[in-house]
Amino acid sequence: MDYDSIERIITHINTIASMRGNHKKPAPKVGIVCGTGLGNLADSLTDAMAIKYEEIEGFPVSTVAGHEGKLVFGNLKGVPTVCMKGRFHMYEGYAPETVAIPIRVMKLLGCKLLLVTNACGGLNEAFSVGDVMVIKDQINMVGLTGLNPLVGKNDERFGPRFPPMSNAYNKELRAMLKKTASGLGMDAFMREGTYCCLMGPGYETAAESKMVRGFGADVVGMSTAPEVLVAHHCGIKVCGLSLVTNMVVYDPDNAEVANHEEVMDVGKKRSKDIQSLVEEFVKGLEGTDFLK
């Protein structure tokens, strides 16, 4: 979607806010994408205003359980924030550039920083279900096969034709996340590693799991990478958290199967910890250069 189309979405959001008596245009500094089962992150916002995706002309609509489908504007520990309570996936039938529309909307709304969260399968055998991983880097398998949101005509108002992807997950923000987690006594289940994005919706086979583990991935999921690519392209600083909701199976004869209900259940159990971590992390951003 081009720059002018994103501007029209912004105008529509501002109109809805005005009709609801919110005379200030939404001007978030931080954007948060809530992963499967982690929608409660949006519940932390004060002075909140929620807009359903279907109310926003030109905006996609969520179709997956655990993704409510709302943009929630408010303040998180005093920091103007917008939460995506539900994201979009290519397995829903959306093109990569459509999946990334909300990130460009966040950019034009004024976001300086994006925190992505997701539920994932653990590849690293040192990890356990319930672990929270600070994302250090990503392997965008779907992007490597040509499903890349930046394919097509480039608009320099968003970013350069050939964006470098080094430090895609900002090193300083990663350090802040780890320090915040440590201060909250979360070291026992905190990890750091590489996230691999596959298309889905089928969970990976044992052979596929071995392959992406061999590439250096610690966890695997079906989202996040397109959003991070577009955020990095348009100059938004990025950090991310992956919640390990299941461990992948490496033995094709193993009878264990992954399922969406298991993913949501683990998300609910660990959601309060992640909520506390995100709240304290965002609180620590106030007054830093990351929000300027």
Buried (B, 14 or more C-beta within 10 A) or exposed (E): BBEEEBBEBBEBBBEBBEEEEBEEBBEBBBBBBBBBBBBBBBBBBEEBBBBBBEBBEEBBBBBBEBBBBBBBBBBBBEBBBBBBBBBBBBBBEBBBBBBBBBBBBBBBBBBBBBBBBBBBBBBBEEBEBBBBBBBBBBBBBBBEEEBBBBEEEBBEEBBEEEBEBEBBBBEEBBEBBBEBBEEBEBEEBBBBBBBBBBEBEEBBEBEBBBBBBEEEBBBBBBBBBBBBBBBBBBEBBBBBBBBBBBBBBEEEEEEEEBEBEBBBBBBEBBBEBBBBBBBBBBEBBEEEEBBE
